[in-house]
Amino acid sequence: MTRAQTSQAPSVWRQPVRVWAVAFACVVAFMGIGLVDPILPAIADQLQASPVETELLFTSYLLVTGLAMLVTSFVSSRIGAKATLLIGLALILVFALACALSSSVDAVIGFRAGWGLGNALFISTALATIVGAAAGGSGAAIVLYEAALGLGIAIGPLLGGLLGSVSWRGPFFGVAALMAIALIGVSVLLKGDEGPRTPTRLSAPLRALRHPALALLAAAALFYNIGFFVLLAFSPFPLGFSALGIGLTFFGWGVALAISSVWVAPLLTRRMSRTGVLLLVLPLLVLDLVAAGLVVTSPAALVACIVAGGFLLGIVNTVLTESVMEATDLPRSVASSAYSAVRFLGGAAAPPVAALLWHLAGPTVPYLFAAASVLIAVVIIAVGRGLLAGVDGRAADAADEGAAVLVGDAA
């Protein structure tokens, strides 16, 4: 590449204002995933809820998010991406505020379900919007999306810990305020859809799962997400920290996730196939989860496993997302909806199962359950690797582009 060509290469960080508006909203939306982490023990104590009941705050949110993902492309193809984004943001705002004003754990669980509906409308549409509007191609767009995910997951627990040290209601009020800012920003900065729309059939996401490569990736993601959410949702209980201590722990987890998703994953996929990266990193995640189970009685060692897990999760998140985007010739919103619906269902099941296993067999078993689930994901990808040959071939171009931009910016 000549010096002139290098100087004209688009920077992953030089994006239209509308892309940054959506990316900021993504950060706030993803904060909702880890926001309740630091306040789980406080909610269990102050609302007289068992750990299993408390973990349902994750389950209701993720279950509704997953199921609603099946209709998001149907909705957005009829009312447009901007309207879908705004409705999703408005729902998150309303239900976050409702959570803050609740007086029982059942009410919070129910309002978290409504929050999940808004999250589904926003997340799948936001990914397609960023991919379609970002400069630098799909590789750069996915880097931005994963960076937003990482920042949101990192800031969510930190904000939850800071505000949760005052009151368990504080984090919900904080997200409602930030979501109001995001709602205004997207409303003002994102232009309406141009040109005719092509309506998507309601059955499109389910039909998309008939594609072998997409179905295989979704199945692997389902089991992988069990490991993800056991580490995220169950760990606050055995840690035994205050709300701020839990928040700082998972802030470190989220920072590690963001760093690996933005910088490490593209560098790995520049040198290896995507399935090769998955088959390298997922077994490391299995070992990390086993280690977490073995050292669960040592808070310092468990913190180290949590942060290391975040680093590995960031790589897997990016590689799986890019693989799904390249797995079929279907519209990106349809592929994203189908894949996300399946993977969020895995995440929905994990927290209460982990809490129940803790109650029945001790704190080590939930992590072994998570490790076994991720191991199943490894087997799925290893056995079905032949179906992903096209993913490896097509994804390499996007990965090389995204990685080259990142290396250029860092130099």
C-alpha positions as CSV (number, residue, x, y, z in Angstrom):
1,M,0.0,0.0,0.0
2,T,1.5,3.4,-1.0
3,R,1.7,6.4,1.3
4,A,-1.0,8.1,-0.6
5,Q,-3.3,5.1,-0.3
6,T,-2.6,4.9,3.4
7,S,-3.4,8.5,4.0
8,Q,-6.8,8.1,2.2
9,A,-7.7,5.0,4.2
10,P,-10.8,5.6,6.4
11,S,-10.2,5.7,10.1
12,V,-12.4,3.5,12.3
13,W,-12.7,6.5,14.6
14,R,-13.7,9.0,11.9
15,Q,-17.4,8.4,11.5
16,P,-20.5,10.5,10.6
17,V,-22.2,12.1,13.6
18,R,-25.2,9.9,13.2
19,V,-23.0,6.8,13.8
20,W,-21.6,8.3,17.0
21,A,-25.1,9.1,18.2
22,V,-26.2,5.5,17.7
23,A,-22.9,4.2,19.3
24,F,-23.5,6.4,22.4
25,A,-27.0,5.0,22.7
26,C,-25.5,1.5,22.4
27,V,-23.2,2.2,25.3
28,V,-26.2,3.2,27.4
29,A,-28.3,0.2,26.3
30,F,-25.5,-2.3,27.0
31,M,-25.1,-0.7,30.4
32,G,-28.4,-2.4,31.3
33,I,-26.7,-5.9,31.0
34,G,-24.4,-5.4,33.9
35,L,-26.1,-2.5,35.7
36,V,-27.9,-4.7,38.3
37,D,-24.8,-6.8,39.0
38,P,-23.5,-4.7,42.0
39,I,-27.0,-4.4,43.5
40,L,-28.0,-8.0,43.4
41,P,-27.1,-8.7,47.0
42,A,-28.7,-5.4,48.1
43,I,-31.9,-6.2,46.3
44,A,-32.0,-9.7,47.7
45,D,-31.5,-8.2,51.2
46,Q,-33.8,-5.2,51.1
47,L,-36.6,-6.7,49.0
48,Q,-36.5,-10.1,50.9
49,A,-35.7,-12.1,47.8
50,S,-33.8,-15.3,47.4
51,P,-30.8,-15.5,45.1
52,V,-32.8,-17.5,42.5
53,E,-35.5,-14.8,42.6
54,T,-32.9,-12.0,42.3
55,E,-31.3,-13.7,39.3
56,L,-34.6,-13.6,37.6
57,L,-33.9,-9.9,37.0
58,F,-31.5,-11.1,34.4
59,T,-33.7,-13.9,33.1
60,S,-36.8,-11.8,32.5
61,Y,-34.7,-9.2,30.7
62,L,-32.8,-11.7,28.5
63,L,-35.8,-13.9,27.8
64,V,-37.9,-11.1,26.5
65,T,-34.9,-9.6,24.6
66,G,-34.3,-13.0,22.9
67,L,-38.0,-13.6,22.0
68,A,-38.5,-10.0,20.8
69,M,-35.5,-10.3,18.6
70,L,-37.6,-12.5,16.3
71,V,-39.8,-9.6,15.4
72,T,-37.4,-6.7,15.3
73,S,-36.6,-7.0,11.6
74,F,-40.3,-7.3,10.8
75,V,-41.0,-4.0,12.7
76,S,-38.0,-2.0,11.5
77,S,-38.6,-2.9,7.9
78,R,-42.1,-1.4,8.1
79,I,-41.6,1.7,10.3
80,G,-37.9,2.3,9.5
81,A,-34.7,2.0,11.5
82,K,-34.9,5.5,13.2
83,A,-38.5,4.9,14.5
84,T,-37.5,1.5,15.8
85,L,-34.5,2.8,17.6
86,L,-36.5,5.6,19.2
87,I,-39.3,3.3,20.3
88,G,-36.7,0.9,21.8
89,L,-34.9,3.8,23.6
90,A,-38.2,5.1,24.9
91,L,-39.2,1.7,26.3
92,I,-35.9,1.3,28.1
93,L,-36.2,4.8,29.6
94,V,-39.8,4.1,30.8
95,F,-39.1,0.7,32.3
96,A,-35.8,1.7,33.9
97,L,-37.7,4.5,35.7
98,A,-40.4,2.0,36.7
99,C,-37.8,-0.3,38.2
100,A,-36.4,2.6,40.2
101,L,-39.9,3.3,41.6
102,S,-40.8,-0.4,42.4
103,S,-41.3,-1.7,45.9
104,S,-41.1,-5.5,45.3
105,V,-38.8,-7.8,43.5
106,D,-41.6,-9.2,41.4
107,A,-42.3,-5.7,40.1
108,V,-38.6,-5.2,39.3
109,I,-38.5,-8.5,37.5
110,G,-41.6,-7.6,35.4
111,F,-40.3,-4.1,34.5
112,R,-37.0,-5.6,33.5
113,A,-38.9,-7.7,31.0
114,G,-40.3,-4.6,29.5
115,W,-36.8,-3.2,29.5
116,G,-35.8,-6.3,27.5
117,L,-38.4,-5.5,24.8
118,G,-37.0,-2.1,24.3
119,N,-33.5,-3.5,24.3
120,A,-34.4,-6.0,21.6
121,L,-35.9,-3.3,19.3
122,F,-32.8,-1.1,19.8
123,I,-29.9,-3.6,19.7
124,S,-30.5,-5.5,16.5
125,T,-31.5,-2.3,14.7
126,A,-28.5,-0.4,16.0
127,L,-26.1,-3.0,14.8
128,A,-27.6,-2.9,11.3
129,T,-27.7,0.9,11.4
130,I,-24.0,1.2,12.3
131,V,-22.9,-1.4,9.7
132,G,-24.9,0.4,7.1
133,A,-23.8,4.0,7.9
134,A,-20.2,3.6,9.2
135,A,-17.2,4.6,7.1
136,G,-14.5,1.9,6.7
137,G,-16.7,-1.1,5.8
138,S,-18.2,-3.8,7.9
139,G,-15.0,-4.6,9.8
140,A,-14.7,-1.0,11.1
141,A,-18.5,-0.9,11.9
142,I,-18.4,-4.1,14.0
143,V,-15.3,-2.8,15.9
144,L,-17.3,0.3,16.8
145,Y,-20.3,-1.8,17.9
146,E,-18.2,-4.1,20.0
147,A,-16.4,-1.1,21.5
148,A,-19.8,0.3,22.5
149,L,-20.7,-3.1,23.9
150,G,-17.5,-3.3,25.9
151,L,-17.8,0.3,27.3
152,G,-21.5,-0.3,28.2
153,I,-20.7,-3.5,30.0
154,A,-17.8,-1.9,31.8
155,I,-19.6,1.4,32.8
156,G,-22.8,-0.4,33.7
157,P,-21.4,-2.2,36.8
158,L,-19.3,0.8,37.8
159,L,-22.3,3.1,37.7
160,G,-24.3,0.5,39.4
161,G,-21.7,0.2,42.1
162,L,-21.4,4.0,42.6
163,L,-25.1,4.7,42.7
164,G,-26.0,1.4,44.3
165,S,-23.8,2.3,47.3
166,V,-26.4,5.0,48.0
167,S,-29.5,3.0,47.1
168,W,-30.4,0.0,45.0
169,R,-32.8,2.4,43.1
170,G,-29.9,4.7,42.1
171,P,-28.6,2.8,39.1
172,F,-32.1,2.6,37.6
173,F,-32.6,6.4,37.9
174,G,-29.1,6.9,36.4
175,V,-29.8,4.8,33.3
176,A,-33.2,6.5,32.8
177,A,-31.4,9.9,32.8
178,L,-28.7,8.7,30.3
179,M,-31.3,7.0,28.1
180,A,-33.2,10.3,27.9
181,I,-30.0,12.0,26.6
182,A,-29.5,9.1,24.1
183,L,-33.1,9.4,22.9
184,I,-32.7,13.1,22.2
185,G,-29.4,12.6,20.4
186,V,-30.7,9.9,18.1
187,S,-33.8,11.8,17.5
188,V,-31.9,14.9,16.4
189,L,-28.8,13.5,14.7
190,L,-30.0,10.4,12.9
191,K,-31.8,11.1,9.7
192,G,-34.9,9.3,8.7
193,D,-34.8,6.4,6.3
194,E,-34.4,7.3,2.7
195,G,-35.8,5.4,-0.3
196,P,-38.4,2.6,-0.4
197,R,-38.5,0.0,2.3
198,T,-38.6,-3.8,1.7
199,P,-40.9,-5.3,4.3
200,T,-39.4,-8.4,6.0
201,R,-41.7,-11.3,6.7
202,L,-42.5,-12.1,10.3
203,S,-41.1,-15.6,9.8
204,A,-37.8,-14.4,8.3
205,P,-35.6,-14.8,11.4
206,L,-36.9,-18.4,12.0
207,R,-36.4,-19.2,8.3
208,A,-32.9,-17.7,8.5
209,L,-32.0,-20.4,11.1
210,R,-32.5,-23.0,8.4
211,H,-29.2,-21.8,6.9
212,P,-26.6,-24.4,8.3
213,A,-23.8,-21.9,9.0
214,L,-26.1,-19.4,10.8
215,A,-27.9,-22.2,12.8
216,L,-24.5,-23.7,13.9
217,L,-23.2,-20.3,15.0
218,A,-26.4,-19.6,16.9
219,A,-26.3,-23.0,18.7
220,A,-22.7,-22.4,19.7
221,A,-23.6,-18.9,20.9
222,L,-26.4,-20.3,23.0
223,F,-24.1,-22.5,25.1
224,Y,-21.3,-19.9,25.1
225,N,-23.8,-17.3,26.5
226,I,-24.5,-19.6,29.4
227,G,-20.8,-19.3,30.4
228,F,-20.9,-15.6,29.8
229,F,-23.9,-14.9,32.1
230,V,-22.9,-17.3,34.8
231,L,-19.6,-15.4,35.1
232,L,-21.5,-12.0,35.0
233,A,-24.7,-12.7,36.9
234,F,-23.6,-15.3,39.5
235,S,-20.2,-14.0,40.6
236,P,-21.4,-11.1,42.7
237,F,-22.7,-13.6,45.3
238,P,-19.6,-15.6,46.1
239,L,-17.4,-12.4,45.8
240,G,-19.1,-11.1,49.0
241,F,-18.1,-7.5,48.2
242,S,-20.1,-4.3,48.7
243,A,-21.9,-2.8,45.8
244,L,-18.9,-0.5,45.0
245,G,-16.5,-3.5,45.2
246,I,-18.6,-5.6,42.8
247,G,-18.9,-2.6,40.5
248,L,-15.1,-2.0,40.4
249,T,-14.6,-5.8,39.8
250,F,-16.9,-5.8,36.8
251,F,-15.6,-2.5,35.6
252,G,-12.2,-4.2,35.2
253,W,-14.0,-7.2,33.5
254,G,-15.7,-4.8,31.1
255,V,-12.5,-2.9,30.3
256,A,-10.7,-6.2,29.6
257,L,-13.6,-7.2,27.3
258,A,-13.5,-3.8,25.5
259,I,-9.7,-4.0,24.9
260,S,-9.8,-7.5,23.6
261,S,-12.8,-6.9,21.4
262,V,-11.5,-3.8,19.8
263,W,-7.8,-4.5,19.5
264,V,-6.9,-8.2,20.1
265,A,-9.7,-9.9,18.2
266,P,-8.9,-8.1,14.9
267,L,-5.2,-8.9,15.3
268,L,-5.9,-12.5,15.8
269,T,-8.3,-12.8,12.9
270,R,-5.8,-11.1,10.7
271,R,-3.5,-14.1,11.3
272,M,-6.0,-16.9,11.7
273,S,-9.3,-18.1,10.4
274,R,-12.3,-17.1,12.5
275,T,-13.1,-20.7,13.4
276,G,-9.4,-21.1,14.3
277,V,-9.7,-18.2,16.7
278,L,-12.9,-19.6,18.3
279,L,-11.3,-23.0,18.7
280,L,-8.3,-21.4,20.4
281,V,-10.1,-19.0,22.7
282,L,-13.2,-20.9,23.8
283,P,-11.1,-23.8,25.4
284,L,-9.2,-21.1,27.3
285,L,-12.5,-19.8,28.5
286,V,-13.4,-23.3,29.7
287,L,-10.2,-23.4,31.7
288,D,-10.8,-20.0,33.2
289,L,-14.3,-21.0,34.3
290,V,-13.0,-24.2,35.9
291,A,-10.3,-22.2,37.7
292,A,-13.0,-19.8,38.9
293,G,-14.8,-22.7,40.4
294,L,-11.7,-24.0,42.1
295,V,-10.7,-20.7,43.7
296,V,-14.2,-19.4,44.4
297,T,-13.5,-19.1,48.1
298,S,-10.6,-16.7,47.5
299,P,-12.0,-13.3,46.5
300,A,-8.7,-12.0,45.0
301,A,-8.3,-15.1,42.8
302,L,-11.9,-15.0,41.7
303,V,-11.5,-11.4,40.7
304,A,-8.5,-12.4,38.6
305,C,-10.5,-15.1,36.9
306,I,-13.4,-12.7,36.2
307,V,-11.1,-10.1,34.6
308,A,-9.3,-12.8,32.6
309,G,-12.7,-14.1,31.5
310,G,-13.7,-10.7,30.3
311,F,-10.6,-10.6,28.1
312,L,-11.5,-13.9,26.5
313,L,-15.2,-13.0,26.1
314,G,-14.3,-9.9,24.2
315,I,-12.5,-11.9,21.6
316,V,-15.3,-14.4,21.2
317,N,-18.0,-11.7,21.0
318,T,-16.3,-9.9,18.1
319,V,-15.4,-13.1,16.2
320,L,-18.9,-14.5,16.6
321,T,-20.6,-11.2,15.5
322,E,-18.4,-10.9,12.4
323,S,-19.0,-14.5,11.5
324,V,-22.8,-14.1,11.7
325,M,-22.7,-11.0,9.6
326,E,-20.8,-12.9,6.9
327,A,-22.6,-16.3,7.3
328,T,-25.4,-15.7,4.8
329,D,-26.5,-13.3,2.1
330,L,-29.6,-12.4,4.1
331,P,-30.2,-8.8,5.2
332,R,-28.0,-8.1,8.2
333,S,-31.0,-7.2,10.4
334,V,-32.5,-10.6,9.8
335,A,-29.3,-12.5,10.5
336,S,-28.7,-10.4,13.6
337,S,-32.2,-11.0,14.9
338,A,-32.1,-14.7,14.4
339,Y,-28.7,-15.1,16.0
340,S,-29.4,-12.8,18.9
341,A,-32.7,-14.5,19.7
342,V,-31.0,-17.8,20.2
343,R,-28.0,-16.6,22.1
344,F,-30.0,-14.5,24.5
345,L,-32.2,-17.5,25.4
346,G,-29.0,-19.2,26.6
347,G,-28.2,-16.2,28.7
348,A,-31.7,-16.1,30.2
349,A,-31.4,-19.7,31.5
350,A,-28.0,-19.3,33.1
351,P,-28.4,-17.0,36.1
352,P,-31.3,-18.8,38.0
353,V,-29.8,-22.3,37.2
354,A,-26.4,-21.1,38.6
355,A,-28.1,-19.8,41.7
356,L,-30.0,-23.0,42.2
357,L,-26.9,-25.1,41.7
358,W,-25.1,-22.9,44.3
359,H,-28.0,-23.6,46.7
360,L,-27.9,-27.4,46.1
361,A,-24.2,-28.1,45.6
362,G,-22.1,-25.2,46.6
363,P,-20.4,-22.2,44.8
364,T,-18.0,-24.3,42.7
365,V,-20.6,-26.2,40.7
366,P,-22.1,-23.2,38.8
367,Y,-18.7,-22.4,37.3
368,L,-18.3,-26.1,36.3
369,F,-21.7,-25.9,34.7
370,A,-20.7,-22.8,32.8
371,A,-17.4,-24.5,31.7
372,A,-19.3,-27.6,30.5
373,S,-21.7,-25.3,28.5
374,V,-18.8,-23.5,26.8
375,L,-17.2,-26.9,26.1
376,I,-20.4,-27.9,24.2
377,A,-19.9,-24.7,22.1
378,V,-16.4,-25.8,21.3
379,V,-17.6,-29.2,20.2
380,I,-20.4,-27.7,18.0
381,I,-17.9,-25.5,16.2
382,A,-15.2,-28.2,15.8
383,V,-17.7,-30.8,14.5
384,G,-19.4,-28.3,12.1
385,R,-16.3,-26.4,11.0
386,G,-16.8,-27.6,7.4
387,L,-20.0,-25.6,7.3
388,L,-18.2,-22.4,8.2
389,A,-15.6,-22.5,5.4
390,G,-17.5,-19.7,3.7
391,V,-17.5,-17.6,6.9
392,D,-13.8,-18.0,7.2
393,G,-13.2,-17.0,3.6
394,R,-15.5,-14.0,3.4
395,A,-14.8,-12.8,7.0
396,A,-11.1,-12.6,6.3
397,D,-11.5,-9.6,4.0
398,A,-13.6,-7.6,6.6
399,A,-11.2,-8.6,9.4
400,D,-8.1,-7.6,7.5
401,E,-9.7,-4.2,6.7
402,G,-10.7,-3.6,10.3
403,A,-7.4,-4.8,11.7
404,A,-5.3,-2.7,9.3
405,V,-7.2,0.4,10.2
406,L,-6.7,-0.3,13.9
407,V,-3.0,-1.0,13.5
408,G,-2.7,2.2,11.4
409,D,-4.3,4.3,14.1
410,A,-2.2,2.8,16.9
411,A,1.1,3.4,15.0
